[in-house]
């Protein structure tokens, strides 16, 4: 996500989201500032995807065990499930999957 100072637009220009966040900025900003700006753009686009803006958004965070087979990288033993697994996190808002 980090693109560099003076070449930000050149490197990220094909990504419309990053381009929108970075365009017109001559002064270097911190990563936290850029992350916040990207967050704002994502929220705006998500709300704009509705016919009318919702009064509230309820986010549902769900982790689901995905058993690993053999010695797959990134798997770990989970005591609750009693086996080795991946534990991906899913974020839903209503029926829309936001993050996987």
Kinemage of the C-alpha trace (Angstrom):
@kinemage 1
@onewidth
@group {chain A} dominant
@subgroup {mainchain}
@vectorlist {calphas} color= white
{ca unk a 1} P 0.000 0.000 0.000
{ca unk a 2} L 2.889 2.311 0.665
{ca unk a 3} L 3.988 3.829 -2.612
{ca unk a 4} L 6.754 6.296 -1.803
{ca unk a 5} L 6.821 10.085 -1.566
{ca unk a 6} L 7.378 11.796 -4.911
{ca unk a 7} L 6.430 8.797 -7.057
{ca unk a 8} L 3.172 7.976 -5.258
{ca unk a 9} L 0.878 8.985 -8.079
{ca unk a 10} L 3.096 7.419 -10.706
{ca unk a 11} L 3.206 4.059 -8.915
{ca unk a 12} L -0.395 4.021 -7.717
{ca unk a 13} L -2.007 5.909 -10.566
{ca unk a 14} L -3.734 2.838 -11.961
{ca unk a 15} L -5.423 2.164 -8.637
{ca unk a 16} L -8.300 4.646 -8.622
{ca unk a 17} L -8.782 4.462 -4.864
{ca unk a 18} L -5.164 5.245 -4.067
{ca unk a 19} L -5.073 7.845 -6.829
{ca unk a 20} L -8.065 9.629 -5.319
{ca unk a 21} L -6.441 9.643 -1.898
{ca unk a 22} L -3.007 10.719 -3.085
{ca unk a 23} L -3.763 13.209 -5.868
{ca unk a 24} L -3.048 16.821 -5.157
{ca unk a 25} L -0.808 16.065 -2.196
{ca unk a 26} L 2.640 17.543 -2.492
{ca unk a 27} L 3.542 17.220 1.176
{ca unk a 28} L 4.499 13.746 2.409
{ca unk a 29} L 2.069 12.303 4.934
{ca unk a 30} L 2.356 9.596 7.504
{ca unk a 31} L 1.121 6.089 6.810
{ca unk a 32} L -1.541 6.550 9.483
{ca unk a 33} L -2.891 9.614 7.659
{ca unk a 34} L -3.029 7.729 4.361
{ca unk a 35} L -4.721 4.748 5.990
{ca unk a 36} L -7.337 7.069 7.521
{ca unk a 37} L -7.933 8.727 4.139
{ca unk a 38} L -8.338 5.339 2.441
{ca unk a 39} L -10.722 4.322 5.221
{ca unk a 40} L -12.844 7.421 4.574
{ca unk a 41} L -13.008 6.721 0.840
{ca unk a 42} L -14.000 3.083 1.431
{ca unk a 43} L -16.763 4.069 3.841
{ca unk a 44} L -18.060 6.723 1.418
{ca unk a 45} L -18.131 4.222 -1.458
{ca unk a 46} L -19.827 1.570 0.662
{ca unk a 47} L -22.571 3.944 1.813
{ca unk a 48} L -22.993 5.208 -1.765
{ca unk a 49} L -23.674 1.620 -2.890
{ca unk a 50} L -27.091 1.778 -1.179
{ca unk a 51} L -30.109 3.399 -2.834
{ca unk a 52} L -30.573 5.485 0.311
{ca unk a 53} L -27.938 5.902 2.992
{ca unk a 54} L -28.609 3.551 5.920
{ca unk a 55} L -29.303 5.033 9.357
{ca unk a 56} L -26.864 2.574 10.887
{ca unk a 57} L -24.383 -0.058 9.805
{ca unk a 58} L -24.078 -3.272 11.794
{ca unk a 59} L -20.786 -5.066 11.244
{ca unk a 60} L -20.653 -8.793 11.935
{ca unk a 61} L -17.159 -10.196 12.590
{ca unk a 62} L -16.961 -13.962 12.155
{ca unk a 63} L -13.969 -16.265 12.384
{ca unk a 64} L -14.359 -19.655 10.741
{ca unk a 65} L -12.050 -22.608 11.190
{ca unk a 66} L -10.631 -24.025 7.985
{ca unk a 67} L -8.828 -27.312 8.744
{ca unk a 68} L -5.317 -27.693 7.349
{ca unk a 69} L -4.094 -30.929 5.849
{ca unk a 70} L -0.514 -31.952 6.444
{ca unk a 71} L 1.939 -29.227 7.384
{ca unk a 72} L 0.486 -26.283 5.481
{ca unk a 73} L 2.184 -22.984 6.218
{ca unk a 74} L 0.195 -20.627 8.409
{ca unk a 75} L -1.888 -23.313 10.099
{ca unk a 76} L -1.947 -23.590 13.885
{ca unk a 77} L -3.508 -25.772 16.531
{ca unk a 78} L -6.717 -24.289 17.897
{ca unk a 79} L -7.750 -25.726 21.251
{ca unk a 80} L -11.442 -24.923 20.876
{ca unk a 81} L -11.762 -26.733 17.550
{ca unk a 82} L -9.271 -29.445 18.572
{ca unk a 83} L -7.338 -29.530 15.301
{ca unk a 84} L -4.852 -27.598 13.178
{ca unk a 85} L -6.542 -24.936 11.087
{ca unk a 86} L -6.480 -21.537 9.491
{ca unk a 87} L -8.787 -19.064 11.202
{ca unk a 88} L -9.827 -16.477 8.608
{ca unk a 89} L -11.796 -13.446 9.766
{ca unk a 90} L -14.838 -12.381 7.760
{ca unk a 91} L -16.569 -9.020 8.152
{ca unk a 92} L -20.161 -8.717 6.925
{ca unk a 93} L -22.558 -5.817 6.826
{ca unk a 94} L -25.958 -7.372 6.273
{ca unk a 95} L -25.403 -9.882 3.463
{ca unk a 96} L -22.425 -8.026 1.985
{ca unk a 97} L -18.980 -9.457 2.644
{ca unk a 98} L -16.653 -6.530 3.322
{ca unk a 99} L -13.408 -8.211 4.308
{ca unk a 100} L -12.173 -11.770 4.058
